[in-house]
Amino acid sequence: MPFDLHGLAWHRSIGKLILQLDRPAFWSSLVRVLNEYVQIDNWVVLIFSHQQVEVVSFPEVADAQEVDALIHRYVKGLYLLDPFYIANREHPQSGFFHLLDIAPEYFLDTEYYHQYFAQYISTDEAQYNVQLDADRTLCISIGSKTRFSQEQITVLDLIKPWVTALMRQRMNFEVDGEKNLGEPPPWQATLAQLGTQITTRESDVLRLLLSGFSNKEIAGKLSLSTETIKVHRRNLYAKLNIKSQSELFARFFMARQDTHPAS
């Protein structure tokens, strides 16, 4: 019976990762293994929940600008506009997810894309999720400066059972809240600070608009007509006294920055 050298290499790597489960270098070791199959230029391990995002681990070699963007921009508000966070909050579940399968229609036109994703993640992103309980999801996000090929995505999906099992086991050795870098208030509290009479439905529309969803996509998510979404959008712009998507982003981001000034 012939040996499959690729299979043998994978099992050898898994054995080494199991030995690393209780060691600080586990996450970076896992990324090195994944990097044998796809190009990984940046990564972060997070816990998504309804009220916040908790940072579990990130590369020790990350420069100060990347860390600052993660702590003072993403964790303190921009996560609400992350397609992976939105998809997970709508349907919390374990699995493997690729950006192309969850990104909204106008993702490349959003301020989130231009001011965060393009600068710190670059071109493509994929994520392994492990549902820890009813509210929390453990995630390892891998970003690349090149587009993942369909073959690479297939391989990453194929090894999903191994990766997610290791992630779940690793949580037995993580210290709760060890890297909790911020606890931003819920979306409604941020809107309240804008001093406007934003309804619950309008806040839902606002969040989806900022995330790059088209009027048609928002209508589908909220079970409303496209014309109704257009009315909500006009009302929001009038209440916030703005005229463009970039102004909408500025009002949202400034509100969160005022609540959580950079340290």
C-alpha positions as CSV (number, residue, x, y, z in Angstrom):
1,M,0.0,0.0,0.0
2,P,1.7,3.3,-1.1
3,F,2.2,6.1,1.4
4,D,0.5,9.5,0.8
5,L,3.3,11.9,1.7
6,H,1.0,14.9,1.9
7,G,-1.3,12.9,4.3
8,L,1.7,11.8,6.4
9,A,2.9,15.4,6.6
10,W,-0.5,16.6,7.7
11,H,-0.8,14.0,10.4
12,R,2.7,14.8,11.6
13,S,1.7,18.5,11.9
14,I,-1.4,17.6,13.8
15,G,0.6,15.6,16.3
16,K,2.9,18.5,16.9
17,L,-0.1,20.9,17.3
18,I,-1.6,18.6,19.9
19,L,1.6,18.8,21.9
20,Q,1.3,22.6,21.7
21,L,-2.2,22.8,23.0
22,D,-1.2,24.0,26.5
23,R,1.6,26.3,25.4
24,P,1.5,30.0,24.6
25,A,2.7,29.4,21.0
26,F,-0.3,27.2,20.0
27,W,-2.0,29.8,17.9
28,S,1.1,30.8,16.0
29,S,1.9,27.1,15.5
30,L,-1.6,26.5,14.1
31,V,-1.1,29.4,11.6
32,R,2.2,28.1,10.5
33,V,0.6,24.8,9.6
34,L,-2.2,26.5,7.7
35,N,0.4,28.6,6.0
36,E,1.7,25.5,4.3
37,Y,-1.5,25.4,2.3
38,V,-2.4,29.0,1.8
39,Q,-0.5,32.3,2.0
40,I,-1.3,34.0,5.3
41,D,-0.1,37.6,5.8
42,N,-2.0,38.4,8.9
43,W,-4.2,36.7,11.5
44,V,-6.1,37.2,14.7
45,V,-8.0,35.0,17.2
46,L,-11.2,36.6,18.5
47,I,-14.3,35.7,20.5
48,F,-17.5,37.2,19.0
49,S,-20.4,37.9,21.3
50,H,-23.5,40.2,21.2
51,Q,-22.0,43.0,23.2
52,Q,-18.3,42.9,22.2
53,V,-15.3,41.3,20.5
54,E,-12.6,39.9,22.7
55,V,-9.0,39.5,21.4
56,V,-7.5,36.1,22.3
57,S,-4.3,36.2,20.3
58,F,-2.5,38.0,17.5
59,P,1.0,37.8,16.0
60,E,3.9,38.9,18.2
61,V,5.5,40.4,15.1
62,A,2.5,42.7,14.4
63,D,3.7,46.3,14.2
64,A,2.4,49.1,16.4
65,Q,0.1,50.5,13.7
66,E,-1.6,47.1,13.2
67,V,-2.1,46.6,16.9
68,D,-3.4,50.1,17.4
69,A,-5.9,49.6,14.5
70,L,-7.0,46.3,16.1
71,I,-7.4,47.7,19.6
72,H,-8.6,51.3,19.0
73,R,-10.6,50.9,15.8
74,Y,-11.8,47.3,15.2
75,V,-12.4,46.2,18.8
76,K,-13.9,49.6,19.8
77,G,-16.6,49.7,17.1
78,L,-15.6,48.6,13.6
79,Y,-16.3,45.0,14.3
80,L,-20.0,45.8,14.0
81,L,-19.3,46.3,10.3
82,D,-17.2,43.2,9.8
83,P,-19.1,40.8,7.4
84,F,-17.8,37.8,9.4
85,Y,-19.2,39.3,12.6
86,I,-22.5,40.2,11.0
87,A,-22.9,36.7,9.5
88,N,-22.0,35.1,12.8
89,R,-24.5,37.2,14.8
90,E,-27.3,36.4,12.3
91,H,-26.5,32.7,12.3
92,P,-24.1,31.7,15.1
93,Q,-22.5,28.4,14.2
94,S,-19.2,26.5,13.9
95,G,-17.6,26.0,10.5
96,F,-15.3,27.4,7.8
97,F,-16.3,30.7,6.1
98,H,-14.8,32.6,3.1
99,L,-15.2,36.3,2.5
100,L,-16.7,35.9,-1.0
101,D,-19.5,33.8,0.5
102,I,-20.6,36.3,3.1
103,A,-19.6,39.8,1.9
104,P,-22.4,42.2,1.0
105,E,-22.9,43.5,-2.6
106,Y,-21.1,46.9,-1.9
107,F,-18.5,45.7,0.5
108,L,-15.6,47.1,-1.6
109,D,-17.3,50.5,-1.5
110,T,-17.6,50.8,2.2
111,E,-15.6,53.0,4.5
112,Y,-14.9,49.9,6.6
113,Y,-13.2,48.3,3.6
114,H,-11.1,51.4,2.7
115,Q,-10.2,52.4,6.2
116,Y,-9.6,49.0,7.8
117,F,-9.9,45.9,5.6
118,A,-7.8,47.1,2.7
119,Q,-5.0,48.5,5.0
120,Y,-4.7,45.7,7.6
121,I,-6.2,42.6,6.0
122,S,-5.5,43.4,2.3
123,T,-7.2,41.2,-0.4
124,D,-8.9,38.1,1.0
125,E,-10.0,36.6,4.3
126,A,-11.2,33.3,5.6
127,Q,-12.3,32.2,9.1
128,Y,-12.7,29.1,11.2
129,N,-15.5,29.4,13.9
130,V,-16.2,27.4,16.9
131,Q,-19.5,28.0,18.8
132,L,-18.6,28.0,22.5
133,D,-22.1,28.6,23.9
134,A,-25.3,30.4,23.0
135,D,-23.6,33.8,22.7
136,R,-19.9,33.3,22.2
137,T,-18.1,32.2,19.0
138,L,-14.3,31.5,18.9
139,C,-12.8,32.6,15.6
140,I,-9.4,32.5,13.9
141,S,-9.3,34.9,11.0
142,I,-6.6,34.5,8.3
143,G,-5.9,37.3,5.9
144,S,-3.9,37.3,2.6
145,K,-2.5,39.9,0.2
146,T,-3.5,37.5,-2.6
147,R,-6.9,35.9,-3.5
148,F,-7.3,32.4,-2.2
149,S,-7.9,30.0,-5.1
150,Q,-10.9,27.7,-5.1
151,E,-8.5,24.7,-4.6
152,Q,-7.1,26.4,-1.5
153,I,-10.5,27.1,-0.1
154,T,-11.5,23.5,-0.7
155,V,-8.4,22.3,1.2
156,L,-9.1,24.7,4.1
157,D,-12.6,23.4,4.3
158,L,-11.5,19.8,4.1
159,I,-9.3,20.2,7.2
160,K,-12.0,22.0,9.1
161,P,-12.8,19.2,11.5
162,W,-9.2,19.0,12.7
163,V,-8.8,22.8,13.0
164,T,-12.0,23.4,14.9
165,A,-11.5,20.4,17.2
166,L,-8.0,21.8,18.1
167,M,-9.5,25.3,18.6
168,R,-12.1,24.0,21.0
169,Q,-9.6,22.0,23.0
170,R,-7.3,25.0,23.2
171,M,-10.0,27.0,25.1
172,N,-9.3,24.7,28.1
173,F,-6.0,26.5,28.5
174,E,-7.0,30.1,27.7
175,V,-7.4,32.5,30.6
176,D,-10.8,34.2,30.4
177,G,-10.6,37.8,29.4
178,E,-6.8,37.7,29.2
179,K,-6.7,40.1,26.2
180,N,-10.1,41.8,26.5
181,L,-9.0,45.0,25.0
182,G,-12.3,46.9,25.2
183,E,-15.9,46.6,26.0
184,P,-17.8,49.0,23.7
185,P,-21.5,49.7,24.5
186,P,-24.2,48.0,22.4
187,W,-25.2,49.5,19.1
188,Q,-28.3,51.2,20.5
189,A,-26.3,53.0,23.2
190,T,-24.0,54.5,20.5
191,L,-27.0,55.6,18.5
192,A,-28.5,57.3,21.5
193,Q,-25.4,59.4,21.9
194,L,-26.0,60.9,18.5
195,G,-28.9,62.8,20.0
196,T,-31.4,61.8,17.3
197,Q,-34.7,59.9,17.4
198,I,-33.5,56.8,15.7
199,T,-36.0,54.0,15.7
200,T,-35.1,50.3,16.2
201,R,-35.8,49.6,12.6
202,E,-33.8,52.5,11.4
203,S,-30.9,51.4,13.5
204,D,-31.0,48.0,11.8
205,V,-31.0,49.7,8.4
206,L,-28.1,52.0,9.5
207,R,-25.9,49.1,10.6
208,L,-26.5,47.2,7.3
209,L,-25.9,50.3,5.2
210,L,-22.6,50.9,6.9
211,S,-21.7,47.3,6.3
212,G,-22.1,47.6,2.5
213,F,-25.5,45.9,2.0
214,S,-27.5,47.1,-0.9
215,N,-31.2,48.3,-0.5
216,K,-32.3,45.0,-2.0
217,E,-30.1,42.9,0.4
218,I,-31.3,44.9,3.4
219,A,-34.9,44.5,2.3
220,G,-34.4,40.7,2.2
221,K,-32.7,40.5,5.6
222,L,-35.4,42.6,7.3
223,S,-38.4,41.2,5.3
224,L,-39.3,44.6,4.0
225,S,-39.8,46.1,0.5
226,T,-36.9,47.9,-1.3
227,E,-39.0,51.1,-1.3
228,T,-39.5,50.9,2.5
229,I,-35.7,50.6,2.9
230,K,-35.2,53.7,0.7
231,V,-37.6,55.6,2.9
232,H,-35.7,54.6,6.1
233,R,-32.5,55.6,4.4
234,R,-33.8,59.1,3.5
235,N,-35.1,59.5,7.0
236,L,-31.8,58.5,8.5
237,Y,-29.9,60.9,6.3
238,A,-32.3,63.7,7.3
239,K,-32.1,63.0,11.0
240,L,-28.3,62.8,11.0
241,N,-28.1,65.8,8.7
242,I,-25.8,64.0,6.2
243,K,-25.8,63.4,2.5
244,S,-23.4,60.6,1.8
245,Q,-22.2,57.1,2.9
246,S,-18.8,58.5,4.0
247,E,-20.6,61.1,6.2
248,L,-22.7,58.3,7.7
249,F,-19.5,56.4,8.5
250,A,-17.9,59.5,10.0
251,R,-20.9,60.1,12.3
252,F,-20.9,56.5,13.5
253,F,-17.1,56.2,14.0
254,M,-16.8,59.6,15.7
255,A,-19.6,58.6,18.1
256,R,-17.8,55.4,19.1
257,Q,-14.4,57.2,19.4
258,D,-15.9,59.8,21.7
259,T,-17.2,57.0,23.9
260,H,-13.8,55.1,23.9
261,P,-11.0,57.6,23.4
262,A,-7.7,56.1,22.4
263,S,-5.4,55.4,25.3
